[in-house]
Amino acid sequence: MVAHLVEQGYDVITTDRTPPPAGQPGRFTRADLTDLGQVVELLTGVDERYDHVDAVVHLAAIPAPGLFTSGATFHNNVPSTFNIFQAAKIAGITKVVWASSETVLGLPFDVPPPYAPVDEEYPVRPNSTYSLGKAAEEEMARHFARWNPELSIIGLRFSNVMDPEDYHAFPTWQDDPSARRWNLWGYIDARDGAQAVRRALEVDLPGFEAFVIANADTVMTRPSAELMAEVFPGVPLARPVQGNETLLAIDKARRLLGYEPLHSWRSEV
């Protein structure tokens, strides 16, 4: 995302508790997002480094359940996101984009989804503390937007993020459709995830909106409708699904953000 935004002409200021990888573009300022005071300083200017911020992209978090204890995950992720929202309010920033998660759709789908392709139309179904935190963040965003009608606050429900070097594993899943049933065989190429962030920054869309962000295809070579019929036989298809079309619906992101995935694992393996 940082590289993509810099390539697109953005002046990017990055922050984390640890320095970025060598060679990453942008200007780095170290901070701890669980400290509201530090976040307010980040968004209102830091000495001679910069004196204002126009928009915020918040991707910092423990990125999945089970990496830390549940309590540690919740107490890191949710307060950090509140601090971003609150500091943006204090700073008068009216564009915030942050990482929600596909997990709020009901992953790992031990209880089948109500229909497929899954979309943003049914209430969230968190099934882990990590996902519960993302659901709480979306509810916070809804009310921050209610308090300020000029605020555009967009939650991107990213699917399982993959870099090109991860695609070598995809052929190993083809003989076992249950191996990736947990997210309906979805993924998001990191480069397309970066595109989604940029489009969310650039769209004129006041209020709170959540978007499923996935690639246009699944991780499987078998047709998506065939996979659903075998693995989730009781789940109806809300509309026809063609070929390897994603079962994590990106219709809303296409319609409102102009998002269109440009990459596929099929061209990398």
C-alpha positions as CSV (number, residue, x, y, z in Angstrom):
1,M,0.0,0.0,0.0
2,V,2.8,2.5,0.9
3,A,4.6,1.8,-2.3
4,H,1.4,2.1,-4.4
5,L,0.4,5.4,-2.8
6,V,3.8,6.9,-3.3
7,E,3.8,5.8,-6.9
8,Q,0.4,7.5,-7.3
9,G,1.9,10.8,-6.1
10,Y,0.8,10.7,-2.4
11,D,3.0,12.2,0.3
12,V,3.0,9.3,2.7
13,I,3.8,9.4,6.4
14,T,4.1,6.0,8.0
15,T,4.0,4.9,11.6
16,D,4.6,1.8,13.6
17,R,6.2,0.6,16.8
18,T,9.1,-0.8,14.7
19,P,10.9,0.7,11.7
20,P,9.7,-0.2,8.2
21,P,11.6,-2.5,5.9
22,A,14.7,-1.1,4.4
23,G,13.9,0.8,1.2
24,Q,10.2,1.4,2.0
25,P,9.2,4.8,0.7
26,G,7.5,7.5,2.7
27,R,8.5,9.3,5.9
28,F,8.5,7.2,9.1
29,T,7.6,8.4,12.6
30,R,7.6,5.8,15.4
31,A,4.5,5.7,17.6
32,D,2.3,3.4,19.6
33,L,-1.3,3.6,18.5
34,T,-2.6,2.3,21.8
35,D,-1.6,5.8,23.3
36,L,-4.2,8.4,22.3
37,G,-1.8,11.3,22.9
38,Q,0.7,9.9,20.5
39,V,-2.0,9.4,17.9
40,V,-3.3,12.9,18.3
41,E,0.2,14.2,17.7
42,L,0.6,12.0,14.6
43,L,-2.5,13.5,13.1
44,T,-1.9,17.1,14.0
45,G,1.8,17.4,13.1
46,V,5.1,16.3,14.5
47,D,7.6,19.2,15.0
48,E,9.4,20.1,11.8
49,R,8.5,16.7,10.1
50,Y,5.1,17.8,8.9
51,D,2.3,20.1,10.1
52,H,-0.9,18.4,9.1
53,V,-2.5,15.3,7.7
54,D,-5.2,15.2,5.0
55,A,-6.4,11.6,5.4
56,V,-5.7,8.5,7.4
57,V,-5.2,4.8,6.4
58,H,-5.2,2.5,9.4
59,L,-3.9,-1.0,8.8
60,A,-2.0,-1.5,12.1
61,A,-3.3,-4.4,14.1
62,I,-2.6,-7.9,15.3
63,P,-3.7,-9.3,12.0
64,A,-5.4,-12.6,12.8
65,P,-6.9,-14.7,15.7
66,G,-4.6,-17.0,17.6
67,L,-1.3,-15.0,17.2
68,F,-1.7,-13.6,20.7
69,T,-4.1,-14.4,23.5
70,S,-7.7,-13.2,22.8
71,G,-7.5,-10.5,25.5
72,A,-4.2,-9.2,24.1
73,T,-5.6,-9.1,20.6
74,F,-8.7,-7.2,21.6
75,H,-6.9,-4.7,23.9
76,N,-4.4,-3.9,21.1
77,N,-6.7,-3.7,18.1
78,V,-9.9,-2.0,19.3
79,P,-8.4,0.8,21.4
80,S,-5.9,1.6,18.6
81,T,-8.8,2.0,16.1
82,F,-10.8,4.1,18.5
83,N,-7.7,6.3,19.0
84,I,-7.4,6.7,15.2
85,F,-11.0,7.7,14.9
86,Q,-10.9,10.0,17.9
87,A,-7.7,11.7,16.9
88,A,-9.0,12.2,13.3
89,K,-12.0,13.9,14.9
90,I,-9.8,16.2,17.0
91,A,-7.6,17.0,14.0
92,G,-10.6,17.8,11.7
93,I,-9.8,15.0,9.3
94,T,-12.8,13.8,7.3
95,K,-11.3,10.9,5.4
96,V,-10.5,7.7,7.2
97,V,-9.9,4.3,5.7
98,W,-9.1,1.3,7.8
99,A,-8.8,-2.5,7.6
100,S,-11.9,-4.4,8.8
101,S,-11.9,-8.1,7.9
102,E,-13.6,-10.8,6.0
103,T,-14.0,-12.6,9.3
104,V,-17.0,-10.5,10.2
105,L,-18.9,-12.4,7.5
106,G,-19.0,-15.5,9.7
107,L,-15.6,-17.1,9.1
108,P,-14.6,-19.9,9.4
109,F,-18.1,-20.8,8.2
110,D,-18.4,-23.8,10.6
111,V,-22.0,-22.4,10.5
112,P,-22.7,-22.0,6.8
113,P,-23.4,-18.5,5.5
114,P,-27.0,-17.5,4.7
115,Y,-26.3,-17.4,1.0
116,A,-23.4,-17.0,-1.5
117,P,-21.7,-15.0,-2.8
118,V,-21.6,-13.4,0.7
119,D,-21.8,-9.7,0.8
120,E,-22.3,-6.6,3.1
121,E,-26.1,-7.0,3.4
122,Y,-26.5,-9.4,6.3
123,P,-25.5,-8.5,9.9
124,V,-22.0,-9.2,11.0
125,R,-21.3,-12.7,12.5
126,P,-18.0,-12.6,14.5
127,N,-16.8,-16.0,15.6
128,S,-13.5,-15.1,17.3
129,T,-12.3,-12.3,19.5
130,Y,-10.3,-10.9,16.6
131,S,-13.4,-10.7,14.5
132,L,-15.5,-9.4,17.5
133,G,-13.0,-6.5,17.6
134,K,-13.5,-5.8,13.9
135,A,-17.3,-5.8,14.4
136,A,-16.9,-3.4,17.3
137,E,-14.7,-1.1,15.1
138,E,-17.4,-1.1,12.4
139,E,-20.0,-0.1,15.0
140,M,-17.8,2.7,16.3
141,A,-17.3,3.9,12.7
142,R,-21.0,4.1,12.2
143,H,-21.4,6.4,15.2
144,F,-18.4,8.6,14.4
145,A,-20.0,9.1,11.0
146,R,-23.4,9.9,12.6
147,W,-21.7,12.6,14.8
148,N,-20.1,14.2,11.7
149,P,-22.0,14.2,8.4
150,E,-18.9,15.3,6.6
151,L,-16.9,12.3,7.6
152,S,-16.1,9.5,5.1
153,I,-15.0,6.5,7.1
154,I,-14.6,3.3,5.1
155,G,-13.9,-0.2,6.4
156,L,-12.3,-2.6,3.9
157,R,-13.2,-6.2,4.7
158,F,-10.0,-7.6,3.3
159,S,-9.9,-11.3,2.4
160,N,-6.8,-13.4,3.1
161,V,-3.9,-11.2,1.8
162,M,-1.5,-12.9,-0.6
163,D,1.8,-11.8,-2.2
164,P,2.9,-13.3,-5.5
165,E,5.4,-15.5,-3.6
166,D,2.5,-17.1,-1.8
167,Y,0.9,-18.5,-4.9
168,H,3.2,-21.6,-5.1
169,A,1.0,-23.1,-2.4
170,F,-2.3,-22.8,-4.4
171,P,-1.9,-26.0,-6.5
172,T,-1.6,-28.0,-3.3
173,W,-5.2,-27.2,-2.3
174,Q,-6.8,-28.4,-5.5
175,D,-7.5,-32.0,-4.4
176,D,-9.2,-31.0,-1.2
177,P,-12.0,-28.5,-1.4
178,S,-12.4,-28.5,2.4
179,A,-8.9,-27.1,2.9
180,R,-10.0,-23.5,2.0
181,R,-13.7,-23.8,2.8
182,W,-13.2,-21.5,5.8
183,N,-13.3,-18.4,3.7
184,L,-15.2,-19.7,0.6
185,W,-11.9,-20.1,-1.2
186,G,-11.2,-16.4,-1.3
187,Y,-8.1,-14.3,-1.3
188,I,-6.8,-10.8,-2.1
189,D,-3.6,-10.0,-3.9
190,A,-1.8,-7.4,-1.8
191,R,-1.4,-5.2,-4.9
192,D,-5.2,-5.2,-5.4
193,G,-5.7,-4.5,-1.7
194,A,-3.5,-1.4,-2.2
195,Q,-5.6,-0.4,-5.1
196,A,-8.8,-0.7,-2.9
197,V,-7.2,1.6,-0.3
198,R,-6.4,4.2,-2.9
199,R,-9.9,4.1,-4.4
200,A,-11.4,4.4,-0.9
201,L,-9.2,7.5,-0.3
202,E,-10.3,9.1,-3.5
203,V,-14.0,8.4,-3.6
204,D,-16.5,11.1,-2.5
205,L,-18.6,9.0,-0.1
206,P,-19.7,10.6,3.2
207,G,-20.8,8.4,6.0
208,F,-19.7,4.9,7.1
209,E,-19.5,2.1,4.5
210,A,-18.0,-1.4,4.6
211,F,-16.7,-3.2,1.6
212,V,-15.7,-6.8,0.9
213,I,-12.3,-6.6,-0.8
214,A,-11.3,-9.8,-2.5
215,N,-10.0,-10.9,-5.9
216,A,-12.3,-11.6,-8.8
217,D,-11.6,-15.4,-8.7
218,T,-11.2,-18.1,-6.0
219,V,-8.0,-20.0,-5.1
220,M,-9.5,-23.1,-6.8
221,T,-9.5,-24.4,-10.4
222,R,-12.9,-26.1,-10.0
223,P,-16.0,-23.9,-10.7
224,S,-17.3,-22.0,-7.8
225,A,-20.9,-23.2,-8.1
226,E,-19.6,-26.8,-8.1
227,L,-17.6,-26.2,-4.9
228,M,-20.7,-24.7,-3.2
229,A,-22.9,-27.6,-4.2
230,E,-20.4,-30.1,-2.8
231,V,-19.2,-28.4,0.4
232,F,-22.2,-26.2,1.3
233,P,-25.1,-28.1,-0.3
234,G,-27.8,-26.3,1.8
235,V,-26.6,-22.8,1.0
236,P,-28.4,-21.1,-1.9
237,L,-26.7,-19.0,-4.5
238,A,-28.2,-15.5,-4.4
239,R,-27.4,-15.1,-8.1
240,P,-25.7,-17.1,-10.9
241,V,-21.9,-17.6,-10.4
242,Q,-19.8,-18.0,-13.4
243,G,-16.7,-20.2,-13.6
244,N,-14.1,-19.5,-10.8
245,E,-15.9,-16.2,-9.8
246,T,-15.3,-15.1,-6.2
247,L,-17.8,-16.1,-3.6
248,L,-16.8,-13.1,-1.5
249,A,-18.9,-10.6,-3.4
250,I,-17.1,-7.5,-4.6
251,D,-20.1,-6.0,-6.4
252,K,-20.5,-3.1,-4.0
253,A,-16.8,-2.2,-4.2
254,R,-17.0,-2.3,-7.9
255,R,-20.1,-0.1,-8.0
256,L,-19.2,2.5,-5.4
257,L,-15.3,2.5,-5.3
258,G,-14.6,1.7,-8.9
259,Y,-12.5,-1.2,-7.6
260,E,-11.5,-3.9,-10.2
261,P,-8.9,-6.5,-9.4
262,L,-6.0,-6.5,-11.8
263,H,-4.1,-9.6,-10.6
264,S,-4.7,-13.3,-10.3
265,W,-2.8,-16.2,-9.0
266,R,-3.5,-18.0,-12.3
267,S,-1.0,-15.7,-14.1
268,E,1.7,-16.2,-11.5
269,V,1.8,-20.1,-11.1
